[in-house]
Amino acid sequence: IVNFLTTDDPLLIQPLNVELERLNNQRKLLTGQVLEGTLTQLEREPALGRYAALLLAHPEWHGGVLGLVASRLVEIFRKPCLLLRTPPGEDARGSARSVEGCDISAALRANQHFLHGFGGHPMAAGLSMAAEDIPALRASLSHTIREMTGVDEAEPALELDAQVDLSELNLLMLQELERLAPYGPGNPQPILFARNVELVGERTVGRSAEHRQLSLADETGTQLKVMHWRGAGQDLP
């Protein structure tokens, strides 16, 4: 990357650009694979999603993308997330990402008796531990986070940013929201809501019929199709 940014030789730029594109595509593939693995794990073991923090592990996840996937899960579930790679015979190692108001480094420090090592800052951390202690850390960390945040229930309160009509949810609004990116700590992705919306139709889609396509309608008769990813077979709130 340094060579790419510092050279103005077109003979060097082209092969470097090809290599960077290859690495970026590889990162996207690995990130997608691990994300799919985490969602599958939560689908098979719903109890894992009831803790104040998601703590998931797998022996074959690629360690280089665990932080990226943890950040994505924080966006989806709006709670701290820790992902660990657990190769046989080795320490479990991975990354943690958090939400505003929850200092994940402080939470890990309070549970350091389960850890071989950790480091980071309030919103992100890395850690290593014995794989057999993962269930105990999951329960203890959940208790710590609930005490820190003052939230007793496993699911945090959902903060809504603005009310919209279904007719306003279009490509133009999406483009306007994209202008606010990148999202992250200090600039969370906005959450919009609509009132008096009725479910008027649904069907399953996907290679294994794992997703659910919903047809919604409001009081004016405006209809909108939305996707509930991996929502097949799940009860709607």
C-alpha positions as CSV (number, residue, x, y, z in Angstrom):
1,I,0.0,0.0,0.0
2,V,2.9,2.4,0.8
3,N,4.4,1.8,-2.6
4,F,1.0,2.3,-4.3
5,L,0.5,5.7,-2.5
6,T,4.0,7.0,-3.0
7,T,4.8,6.1,-6.7
8,D,3.7,8.0,-9.8
9,D,5.2,5.3,-12.1
10,P,2.3,3.8,-14.1
11,L,4.3,0.7,-14.7
12,L,4.3,0.1,-10.9
13,I,0.8,1.4,-10.2
14,Q,-1.0,-1.1,-12.4
15,P,0.3,-4.3,-10.9
16,L,0.0,-2.9,-7.4
17,N,-3.6,-1.9,-8.2
18,V,-4.4,-5.5,-9.4
19,E,-2.8,-6.9,-6.2
20,L,-4.7,-4.6,-3.9
21,E,-8.0,-5.4,-5.7
22,R,-7.2,-9.1,-5.3
23,L,-6.6,-8.7,-1.6
24,N,-9.7,-6.6,-1.1
25,N,-11.9,-9.2,-2.8
26,Q,-10.3,-11.9,-0.7
27,R,-11.1,-9.9,2.4
28,K,-14.7,-9.5,1.3
29,L,-15.0,-13.2,0.7
30,L,-13.5,-14.1,4.1
31,T,-15.7,-11.5,5.9
32,G,-18.8,-12.9,4.2
33,Q,-17.9,-16.4,5.1
34,V,-17.3,-15.6,8.8
35,L,-20.5,-13.4,9.0
36,E,-22.5,-16.3,7.6
37,G,-21.0,-18.6,10.1
38,T,-21.9,-16.4,13.0
39,L,-25.5,-16.0,11.9
40,T,-25.8,-19.7,11.4
41,Q,-24.4,-20.3,14.9
42,L,-27.0,-17.9,16.4
43,E,-29.8,-19.6,14.4
44,R,-28.8,-23.0,15.7
45,E,-28.2,-21.8,19.3
46,P,-30.7,-19.0,19.9
47,A,-29.7,-18.9,23.6
48,L,-26.4,-17.3,22.6
49,G,-28.2,-14.2,21.5
50,R,-29.9,-13.6,24.8
51,Y,-26.7,-12.5,26.6
52,A,-25.8,-8.8,27.0
53,A,-22.9,-9.4,24.7
54,L,-22.5,-11.8,21.8
55,L,-19.5,-14.2,22.4
56,L,-19.1,-16.6,19.5
57,A,-16.2,-18.9,18.6
58,H,-15.2,-21.4,15.9
59,P,-11.9,-23.2,15.1
60,E,-11.8,-22.3,11.4
61,W,-12.7,-18.6,11.3
62,H,-10.0,-16.4,9.8
63,G,-8.5,-14.3,12.5
64,G,-7.7,-11.4,10.2
65,V,-11.4,-10.5,9.7
66,L,-12.9,-11.1,13.1
67,G,-12.8,-7.4,14.0
68,L,-14.7,-6.5,10.8
69,V,-17.3,-9.1,11.4
70,A,-17.7,-8.2,15.0
71,S,-18.3,-4.6,14.0
72,R,-21.0,-5.8,11.5
73,L,-22.7,-7.8,14.3
74,V,-22.7,-4.8,16.6
75,E,-24.6,-2.9,13.8
76,I,-27.1,-5.7,13.5
77,F,-27.7,-6.6,17.1
78,R,-26.7,-3.3,18.8
79,K,-24.8,-5.0,21.6
80,P,-21.1,-5.7,22.2
81,C,-19.7,-8.6,20.2
82,L,-16.6,-10.8,20.7
83,L,-15.5,-13.3,18.1
84,L,-12.8,-15.9,18.8
85,R,-10.9,-18.4,16.7
86,T,-10.3,-21.6,18.6
87,P,-7.8,-23.8,16.8
88,P,-7.3,-27.2,18.5
89,G,-4.5,-27.2,21.1
90,E,-4.1,-23.4,21.0
91,D,-5.4,-20.4,22.9
92,A,-8.6,-18.9,21.7
93,R,-7.8,-15.5,20.2
94,G,-10.0,-12.8,18.7
95,S,-11.5,-9.3,18.7
96,A,-14.2,-7.4,20.6
97,R,-16.3,-4.5,19.4
98,S,-18.7,-2.5,21.5
99,V,-21.5,0.1,21.5
100,E,-21.6,3.6,22.8
101,G,-21.9,3.6,26.6
102,C,-20.2,0.2,27.1
103,D,-16.4,0.2,27.8
104,I,-15.5,-3.2,26.5
105,S,-11.9,-2.9,27.8
106,A,-13.1,-2.2,31.3
107,A,-15.5,-5.1,31.0
108,L,-12.7,-7.4,30.0
109,R,-10.5,-6.0,32.8
110,A,-13.2,-7.0,35.3
111,N,-13.1,-10.5,33.9
112,Q,-9.3,-10.8,33.3
113,H,-9.1,-13.9,35.5
114,F,-10.6,-15.7,32.5
115,L,-8.1,-14.2,30.1
116,H,-4.4,-14.9,29.2
117,G,-4.1,-11.4,27.7
118,F,-6.2,-8.5,26.4
119,G,-5.7,-4.9,25.3
120,G,-7.6,-2.1,23.5
121,H,-9.8,0.9,24.2
122,P,-13.5,1.4,25.2
123,M,-14.9,0.5,21.8
124,A,-12.5,-2.3,20.6
125,A,-10.2,-4.8,22.1
126,G,-8.2,-8.0,21.4
127,L,-8.0,-10.9,23.7
128,S,-6.7,-14.4,24.2
129,M,-7.9,-17.2,26.6
130,A,-8.4,-20.9,27.1
131,A,-11.2,-22.2,24.8
132,E,-12.7,-24.2,27.7
133,D,-13.4,-21.0,29.6
134,I,-15.5,-19.4,26.9
135,P,-18.9,-20.4,28.4
136,A,-17.9,-19.0,31.8
137,L,-16.6,-15.7,30.3
138,R,-19.8,-15.4,28.3
139,A,-22.0,-15.5,31.5
140,S,-19.7,-13.4,33.6
141,L,-19.1,-10.7,30.9
142,S,-22.9,-10.5,30.3
143,H,-23.4,-9.8,34.1
144,T,-20.6,-7.2,34.1
145,I,-22.0,-5.4,31.0
146,R,-25.5,-5.2,32.5
147,E,-24.1,-3.7,35.7
148,M,-22.0,-1.2,33.7
149,T,-24.8,-0.1,31.5
150,G,-27.7,-0.3,34.0
151,V,-29.7,-2.5,31.6
152,D,-31.2,-5.6,33.3
153,E,-32.6,-7.2,30.2
154,A,-30.5,-8.9,27.6
155,E,-31.8,-6.7,24.8
156,P,-30.7,-3.1,24.9
157,A,-33.2,-0.3,24.4
158,L,-33.5,0.7,20.7
159,E,-32.9,4.4,20.1
160,L,-34.9,5.7,17.1
161,D,-33.8,8.8,15.2
162,A,-36.6,9.8,13.0
163,Q,-40.1,8.9,11.8
164,V,-40.7,8.5,8.1
165,D,-43.5,7.5,5.7
166,L,-43.1,4.4,3.5
167,S,-43.3,6.7,0.5
168,E,-40.1,8.4,1.6
169,L,-38.1,5.2,1.7
170,N,-36.6,5.3,-1.8
171,L,-33.2,5.4,-3.6
172,L,-32.9,9.2,-3.1
173,M,-33.2,8.8,0.7
174,L,-30.6,6.0,0.6
175,Q,-28.2,8.2,-1.3
176,E,-28.7,11.0,1.2
177,L,-28.0,8.7,4.1
178,E,-24.9,7.4,2.4
179,R,-23.5,10.9,2.4
180,L,-23.5,10.7,6.2
181,A,-21.1,7.8,6.1
182,P,-18.7,6.4,7.3
183,Y,-20.7,5.3,10.3
184,G,-19.1,4.2,13.6
185,P,-18.4,5.5,17.1
186,G,-19.5,9.1,17.3
187,N,-21.5,8.8,14.1
188,P,-23.9,5.8,14.4
189,Q,-26.0,4.7,11.5
190,P,-29.5,6.4,11.8
191,I,-32.5,4.2,12.7
192,L,-35.7,5.2,11.0
193,F,-39.3,4.0,11.9
194,A,-42.7,4.2,10.4
195,R,-46.0,4.0,12.3
196,N,-49.2,2.1,11.5
197,V,-47.6,-0.3,9.1
198,E,-49.3,-3.6,8.2
199,L,-47.9,-6.8,6.9
200,V,-49.8,-7.6,3.8
201,G,-47.7,-10.5,2.3
202,E,-44.6,-12.6,2.8
203,R,-42.6,-15.3,1.1
204,T,-39.3,-17.1,1.7
205,V,-36.4,-16.6,-0.7
206,G,-32.8,-17.7,-0.9
207,R,-31.0,-20.9,-2.0
208,S,-32.2,-22.7,1.2
209,A,-35.3,-20.5,1.7
210,E,-33.6,-19.0,4.7
211,H,-34.6,-15.4,4.1
212,R,-38.1,-13.8,4.3
213,Q,-39.4,-11.1,1.9
214,L,-42.1,-9.0,3.5
215,S,-44.7,-6.8,1.8
216,L,-45.7,-3.8,4.0
217,A,-48.4,-1.2,3.6
218,D,-49.2,2.0,5.5
219,E,-52.5,3.9,6.0
220,T,-52.2,5.7,2.7
221,G,-51.9,2.4,0.8
222,T,-48.2,2.8,0.0
223,Q,-46.5,-0.6,-0.2
224,L,-42.9,-1.5,0.3
225,K,-41.0,-4.8,0.0
226,V,-38.3,-5.4,2.6
227,M,-35.9,-8.3,3.3
228,H,-35.7,-10.0,6.7
229,W,-32.3,-11.7,6.3
230,R,-32.3,-15.2,7.8
231,G,-35.8,-14.5,9.0
232,A,-37.5,-17.6,7.7
233,G,-39.2,-19.5,10.6
234,Q,-38.7,-16.6,13.0
235,D,-41.6,-14.9,14.8
236,L,-42.0,-11.2,13.9
237,P,-42.0,-8.8,16.8
